[in-house]
Amino acid sequence: DLSLLRFISAELTRGYFLEHNEAKYTERRERVYTCMRIPKELEKLMFFGIFLCLDAFLYVFTLLPLRVFLAMFRFITLPCYGLRDRRLLQPAQVCDILKGVILVICYFMMHYVDYSMMYHLIRGQSVIKLYIIYNMLEVADRLFSSFGQDILDALYWTATEPKERKRAHIGVIPHFFMAVLYVFLHAILIMVQATTLNVAFNSHNKSLLTIMMSNNFVEIKGSVFKKFEKNNLFQMSNSDIKERFTNYVLLLIVCLRNMEQFSWNPDHLWVLFPDVCMVVASEIAVDIVKHAFITKFNDITADVYSEYRASLAFDLVSSRQKNAYTDYSDSVSRRMGFIPLPLAVLLIRVVTSSIKVQGVLSYVCVVLFYCGLISLKVLNSIVLLGKSCQYVKEAKMEEKLFSPILTATPGKAAGKQQSMFKSSQGISTDENGSTSVTNQPVHQKENAPSLLVTSNSDQFLTTPDGEEKDISQDSSELKYRSSKKDLLEIDRFTICGNRID
């Protein structure tokens, strides 16, 4: 018999059994646990990545000047020992000299940019206009980072490629001027970013700083509700590492400029401290929320960040091999989109204009400070290398450091492609099939066909899907079968579109 009383009684006393849908509720509980693990795993990746960026950044101030000096000394003293080699300088030494010359030229060019005038020009703008300018600067910075490393790589390769080949480029000098122009313009762009942030710090009602910090939360809306694969999340993680490190350097520049205006009064540092903490805290909070919900919506576990960390560690370890094909700072630039040269030019310009060196004691302090930077760089490199080896072993990918690499040259016929084997033993194959064992990078002969060596890091880091990769060499065809698809075997792009090969 149906009645209102029985209906109400059934509503008040009816039950249900959660164990009938155990899999669903277990999955929901695991999602909660994953979100709770994200902050810890993400910050471990960020911590490791920031120190990688710091290592590449300190390299510009510490080891690069010494390497340039050694390269110039070799160039000057080489006639005394005779020309035993066809190369006056090794390719790495040529690249070091180019980096040093670009750094010096751009530093002197930055003296023609008046920071004070730029500050007052930006301060006179309205709050909304400055907010739009800051957003435009962020977009422009990503575009500059995307194209900048390509310009520098084109310069390095043009300056070091074998000269016997038929030239298909415009020469070293035009590439050099393009690189100088890029570094100078990128340094000015970062200076405008730092100036805008400085204006926000010094505004009375802090409205501009609040609006700029709220811009970080807009980033959540633009990324959380999109579909992400593991390799896409890896690109975003690298971009977040670069962005956070750049913000730290910009905050350092802002503090230096403000302390100079107040005659280095330590009390003013405590006035800036709350604003600095607000900027850093908002950046960390946005990254945690963004990555937590991206992993939730795309069913990605928190363990993926340990894979990303192992991938970055693999890049560091492989760059320390004797047959490494790139400098580690350039590898970080390609991976994260972080190019240290423009930021270094700006920091040197700000430090030299903010701190006056007068007297013998001041010069002694500068020398001691430089020795301290070198010690910090060496200590940081040693710790990073040890940690990287540990992460690579934990990921069980150390054998890929010594595995033979076979890859096809893009844009050429498969029958004309050659590869290099046994990179760990330094074994190279010439056109007749004979092998030679060396401990140093092998120089190409005049009549030898072009050899393309792919980075060992291109075979590292895994995602669950299986894939077959066909590789052609001469008339034979080799296939590597793997139960996992490597993230680094996929064409990698940074968040600003820079290809990683």
C-alpha positions in Angstrom: 0.0 0.0 0.0 1.4 3.3 -1.1 1.1 6.2 1.3 2.9 9.4 2.1 3.9 8.1 5.5 5.6 5.0 4.1 7.4 7.1 1.4 8.8 9.4 4.1 9.7 6.4 6.2 11.5 4.8 3.3 13.4 8.0 2.6 14.6 8.2 6.2 15.6 4.6 6.6 16.8 3.4 3.2 20.4 2.3 3.0 23.1 1.6 0.4 26.3 -0.4 0.2 29.5 1.4 -1.0 31.3 -1.9 -1.4 29.1 -2.7 -4.4 31.1 -0.1 -6.3 34.5 -0.6 -4.7 36.6 0.2 -7.7 35.0 3.6 -8.3 35.4 4.7 -4.7 39.0 3.4 -4.5 39.8 5.4 -7.6 38.3 8.5 -6.1 40.3 8.0 -2.9 43.5 7.6 -4.9 42.9 10.8 -6.7 42.7 12.6 -3.4 46.0 11.0 -2.3 47.5 12.0 -5.6 46.5 15.6 -5.2 48.0 15.5 -1.7 51.3 14.2 -3.1 51.5 16.7 -5.9 53.0 19.6 -3.8 55.8 17.5 -2.5 56.7 15.8 -5.8 56.3 19.1 -7.8 58.5 21.1 -5.4 61.2 18.4 -5.5 61.2 18.7 -9.3 61.2 22.5 -9.1 64.0 22.5 -6.5 66.2 20.3 -8.7 65.4 22.3 -11.9 66.0 25.7 -10.3 69.5 24.5 -9.2 70.1 23.3 -12.8 69.2 26.8 -14.0 71.4 28.3 -11.3 74.3 26.1 -12.5 73.9 27.3 -16.1 73.6 30.9 -14.9 76.6 30.9 -12.6 78.6 29.3 -15.5 78.4 32.7 -17.4 80.0 34.6 -14.5 82.6 32.0 -13.3 83.9 29.4 -15.7 83.1 31.1 -19.0 85.6 34.0 -18.5 88.3 31.5 -17.5 87.5 29.3 -20.6 87.6 32.4 -22.8 91.0 33.3 -21.3 92.4 29.8 -21.9 91.1 29.8 -25.5 92.6 33.2 -26.2 95.9 32.1 -24.6 95.9 29.0 -26.9 95.1 31.2 -29.9 98.0 33.6 -29.1 100.6 30.9 -28.3 99.7 28.4 -31.0 102.3 29.6 -33.5 105.0 29.0 -31.0 104.3 25.3 -31.0 103.5 24.9 -34.7 100.3 24.0 -36.4 99.9 20.3 -35.5 96.1 20.4 -36.1 94.1 21.9 -38.9 92.0 23.6 -36.3 93.4 26.7 -34.7 90.8 26.3 -31.9 88.6 23.5 -30.8 84.9 23.9 -31.5 84.1 24.4 -27.8 86.7 27.1 -27.5 85.3 28.9 -30.5 81.9 28.9 -28.9 83.3 30.1 -25.6 85.0 33.1 -27.3 81.8 33.9 -29.2 79.8 33.9 -26.0 82.3 36.1 -24.2 82.4 38.6 -27.1 78.6 38.8 -27.3 78.5 39.3 -23.5 81.0 42.1 -23.5 79.5 43.9 -26.6 76.0 43.7 -25.2 77.2 45.0 -21.8 78.6 48.1 -23.3 75.5 48.6 -25.5 73.4 48.4 -22.3 75.1 51.6 -21.0 73.2 53.6 -23.6 69.9 52.5 -22.0 68.9 54.8 -19.2 67.3 52.8 -16.4 66.1 55.8 -14.5 64.4 57.3 -17.5 62.7 54.0 -18.3 61.5 53.8 -14.6 59.9 57.2 -14.7 58.4 56.6 -18.1 56.7 53.4 -16.9 55.6 55.0 -13.6 53.7 57.7 -15.4 51.4 55.2 -17.1 48.1 54.1 -15.7 47.6 50.9 -13.8 45.6 49.1 -16.5 48.1 50.1 -19.2 50.9 48.7 -17.1 49.0 45.5 -16.6 48.6 45.1 -20.3 52.3 45.9 -20.9 53.3 43.3 -18.4 51.3 40.6 -20.1 52.7 41.6 -23.5 56.2 41.4 -22.0 55.6 37.8 -20.8 54.5 36.7 -24.3 57.4 38.5 -25.9 59.8 36.9 -23.5 58.6 33.4 -24.5 58.8 34.3 -28.2 62.4 35.7 -27.8 63.4 32.6 -25.8 62.0 30.4 -28.6 63.9 32.0 -31.4 66.9 33.1 -29.4 68.5 29.7 -28.9 68.1 28.9 -32.6 70.0 32.1 -33.4 72.8 31.2 -31.1 73.0 27.5 -32.3 73.1 28.8 -35.9 76.0 31.0 -35.0 77.9 28.2 -33.1 77.5 25.7 -35.9 78.3 28.3 -38.7 81.6 29.2 -36.8 82.7 25.6 -36.2 81.4 23.5 -39.1 84.1 22.0 -41.5 85.1 24.7 -43.9 85.7 22.3 -46.8 81.9 21.8 -47.3 80.0 23.8 -49.8 78.6 26.8 -48.0 74.8 27.1 -47.8 74.6 29.9 -45.3 75.3 33.6 -45.1 78.5 33.5 -43.1 79.7 33.9 -39.6 79.7 37.7 -39.4 75.9 38.2 -40.2 75.1 35.4 -37.7 77.2 37.1 -35.1 75.4 40.4 -35.5 72.1 38.7 -35.4 73.1 37.0 -32.1 74.3 40.3 -30.6 71.1 42.0 -31.6 69.0 39.3 -30.1 70.8 39.3 -26.8 70.7 43.1 -26.6 66.9 43.2 -27.4 66.1 40.4 -25.0 68.1 42.1 -22.2 66.1 45.3 -22.8 62.9 43.3 -22.7 63.8 41.7 -19.3 64.9 45.2 -18.1 61.4 46.5 -18.9 59.9 43.6 -17.0 62.1 44.3 -14.0 61.2 48.0 -14.1 57.5 47.3 -14.3 57.8 45.0 -11.3 59.8 47.7 -9.5 57.1 50.3 -10.2 54.5 47.8 -8.7 56.7 47.4 -5.6 56.9 51.2 -5.1 53.3 52.1 -5.8 51.5 53.5 -2.7 48.3 51.4 -2.8 50.0 48.2 -4.1 47.1 47.9 -6.6 49.4 47.2 -9.5 51.2 44.5 -7.6 47.9 42.9 -6.7 46.7 42.9 -10.3 50.0 41.4 -11.5 49.8 38.6 -8.9 46.2 37.9 -9.9 47.5 37.4 -13.4 49.1 34.2 -12.2 45.7 32.8 -11.2 44.4 33.5 -14.7 47.0 31.0 -15.8 45.1 28.3 -14.0 42.0 28.9 -16.1 44.0 28.7 -19.3 45.7 25.4 -18.6 43.8 23.3 -16.1 40.8 22.4 -18.3 42.9 21.4 -21.3 43.9 17.8 -22.2 47.5 17.0 -21.3 49.7 14.1 -22.1 52.8 13.2 -20.1 55.1 14.9 -22.6 53.0 18.1 -22.6 53.0 18.2 -18.8 56.8 17.8 -19.0 57.1 20.8 -21.3 54.9 22.9 -18.9 57.0 21.8 -15.9 60.2 22.9 -17.6 58.5 26.2 -18.5 57.4 26.7 -14.9 61.0 26.0 -13.6 62.4 28.6 -16.0 59.7 31.1 -15.1 60.2 30.7 -11.4 64.0 31.1 -11.6 63.6 34.2 -13.9 61.3 35.7 -11.3 63.8 35.2 -8.6 66.5 37.0 -10.6 64.0 39.8 -11.4 63.2 40.2 -7.6 67.0 40.4 -6.9 67.3 43.2 -9.5 64.3 45.0 -7.9 65.9 44.7 -4.5 69.2 46.0 -5.7 67.7 49.0 -7.4 65.6 49.9 -4.3 68.5 49.4 -1.9 70.6 51.7 -4.0 67.9 54.5 -3.9 67.9 54.2 0.0 71.7 54.2 0.3 71.8 50.5 1.2 69.8 51.1 4.4 69.0 47.6 5.8 65.8 48.7 7.3 64.3 49.2 3.8 65.0 45.6 3.0 62.3 44.6 5.6 59.9 47.0 3.8 60.4 45.0 0.6 60.4 41.6 2.3 56.5 41.2 2.5 56.1 42.1 -1.2 58.8 39.6 -2.2 57.2 36.9 -0.1 53.8 37.6 -1.7 55.2 37.3 -5.2 57.0 34.0 -4.4 54.0 32.6 -2.5 51.6 33.3 -5.2 53.8 31.7 -7.8 54.2 28.5 -5.7 50.5 28.4 -5.0 49.5 28.8 -8.6 51.9 26.0 -9.7 50.7 23.6 -7.1 47.0 24.2 -7.9 47.6 24.0 -11.6 49.6 20.8 -11.6 47.3 19.2 -9.0 44.2 19.6 -11.2 46.0 18.8 -14.4 47.1 15.5 -13.1 43.6 14.9 -11.6 41.7 15.6 -14.8 44.1 13.6 -17.0 44.6 10.6 -14.7 48.4 11.2 -14.3 50.0 9.9 -11.2 52.4 11.9 -9.0 55.2 9.5 -9.8 55.6 11.2 -13.2 57.5 14.1 -11.6 60.2 11.7 -10.5 60.5 10.6 -14.2 60.8 14.3 -15.3 63.5 14.8 -12.7 65.3 11.7 -13.9 65.1 13.0 -17.5 66.7 16.3 -16.5 69.3 14.4 -14.5 70.0 12.2 -17.6 70.7 15.4 -19.6 73.3 16.5 -17.0 75.0 13.1 -16.9 75.2 12.7 -20.6 76.6 16.2 -21.1 79.6 15.2 -18.8 80.6 12.4 -21.2 83.8 12.8 -23.3 81.8 12.5 -26.5 79.1 15.1 -25.5 77.9 17.0 -28.4 76.7 20.2 -26.6 77.6 22.3 -23.6 75.3 21.7 -20.6 74.2 25.4 -20.4 73.0 25.1 -24.0 71.2 21.9 -23.1 69.3 23.6 -20.3 68.5 26.4 -22.7 66.9 24.1 -25.2 65.1 22.0 -22.6 63.6 24.8 -20.5 63.8 27.8 -22.8 66.1 29.5 -20.3 68.9 31.4 -22.0 71.3 32.8 -19.5 73.1 35.4 -21.7 70.5 38.2 -21.7 69.7 37.8 -18.0 73.4 37.8 -17.2 74.0 41.0 -19.3 71.2 42.8 -17.4 72.3 41.6 -14.0 75.9 42.7 -14.7 74.6 46.1 -15.9 72.5 46.6 -12.7 75.2 45.5 -10.3 77.9 47.7 -11.8 75.5 50.7 -11.8 74.3 50.1 -8.3 77.6 49.3 -6.6 80.6 51.6 -6.9 84.0 50.0 -6.6 86.6 52.5 -5.3 89.8 51.8 -3.5 92.1 48.8 -3.1 89.9 47.2 -0.4 86.9 47.3 -2.7 88.8 45.5 -5.5 89.9 42.9 -2.9 86.3 42.4 -2.0 85.4 41.9 -5.7 88.1 39.3 -6.1 87.0 37.5 -3.0 83.4 37.6 -4.2 84.4 36.2 -7.5 86.3 33.3 -5.8 83.1 32.7 -3.7 81.0 32.5 -6.9 83.5 30.0 -8.4 83.3 27.9 -5.2 79.5 28.0 -5.2 79.5 27.0 -8.9 81.8 24.1 -8.3 80.0 22.9 -5.2 76.6 23.2 -7.0 77.9 21.2 -10.0 79.3 18.4 -7.8 76.1 18.0 -5.8 74.0 18.2 -8.9 76.1 15.6 -10.7 76.0 13.2 -7.7 72.2 13.6 -7.4 71.8 13.2 -11.1 73.6 9.9 -11.1 71.4 8.8 -8.2 68.2 9.7 -10.0 69.4 8.0 -13.2 70.2 4.8 -11.3 66.9 4.9 -9.5 65.1 5.1 -12.8 67.2 2.2 -14.1 68.3 4.1 -17.2 72.0 4.1 -16.7 72.4 1.5 -19.5 71.1 4.0 -22.0 74.3 6.1 -21.4 76.2 3.4 -23.1 73.7 1.9 -25.5 74.4 2.3 -29.3 72.4 5.0 -31.0 71.1 4.6 -34.5 69.1 7.3 -36.1 68.1 8.5 -39.5 69.1 11.9 -40.9 66.0 13.9 -41.5 65.4 15.2 -45.0 67.8 12.7 -46.7 67.4 9.3 -48.4 67.5 6.3 -46.2 70.2 4.7 -48.2 72.6 7.5 -47.6 72.4 7.7 -43.9 75.2 6.8 -41.5 75.3 6.5 -37.7 77.9 6.3 -34.9 78.1 3.3 -32.6 79.3 2.7 -29.1 79.5 6.3 -27.9 80.7 5.3 -24.5 83.9 3.8 -25.9 84.4 6.6 -28.4 84.2 4.3 -31.4 83.6 6.0 -34.8 82.9 4.4 -38.2 84.3 5.8 -41.4 83.1 5.3 -44.9 85.1 2.0 -45.4 83.6 0.4 -42.3 86.8 0.5 -40.2 86.6 1.7 -36.7 88.9 3.9 -34.6 88.9 4.1 -30.8 89.4 7.6 -29.3 88.9 9.3 -26.0 88.0 12.7 -27.5 85.4 13.9 -29.9 86.1 12.6 -33.4 86.7 15.2 -36.1 85.2 14.5 -39.5 87.4 14.0 -42.4 87.1 15.9 -45.7 85.8 12.9 -47.7 83.8 11.4 -44.9 80.0 11.5 -45.2 78.0 13.5 -42.8 77.3 11.7 -39.5 74.4 12.7 -37.3 74.6 11.8 -33.7 71.5 11.9 -31.6 71.7 12.7 -28.0 71.5 9.8 -25.6 68.9 11.7 -23.8 66.6 11.2 -26.8 66.0 7.7 -25.6 65.2 8.4 -21.9 62.1 8.7 -19.8 59.1 6.5 -20.4 55.3 6.7 -20.8 53.1 3.6 -20.8 52.1 3.3 -24.5 54.0 0.9 -26.7 55.5 2.0 -29.9 57.7 0.7 -32.7 60.4 3.0 -34.2 61.7 2.1 -37.7 65.3 3.2 -38.3 67.1 2.9 -41.7 70.8 2.5 -42.1 72.2 1.9 -45.6 70.2 -1.0 -47.1 69.3 -2.6 -43.8 66.3 -1.7 -41.6 66.5 -2.0 -37.9 63.6 -1.9 -35.5 63.6 -1.1 -31.8 60.7 -2.5 -29.9 59.9 -1.3 -26.5 57.1 -1.9 -24.0 57.2 1.8 -23.2 57.2 4.9 -25.3 60.1 7.3 -24.4 59.2 10.9 -23.9 62.5 11.9 -25.2 62.0 9.9 -28.4 59.2 12.3 -29.3 59.9 15.6 -30.9 60.0 17.8 -27.8 58.9 21.4 -27.8 59.2 23.9 -25.0 56.1 25.9 -24.0 57.2 28.6 -26.4 57.7 26.3 -29.4 61.4 25.6 -29.3 62.2 22.1 -30.8 64.4 19.8 -28.8 66.3 17.2 -30.9 
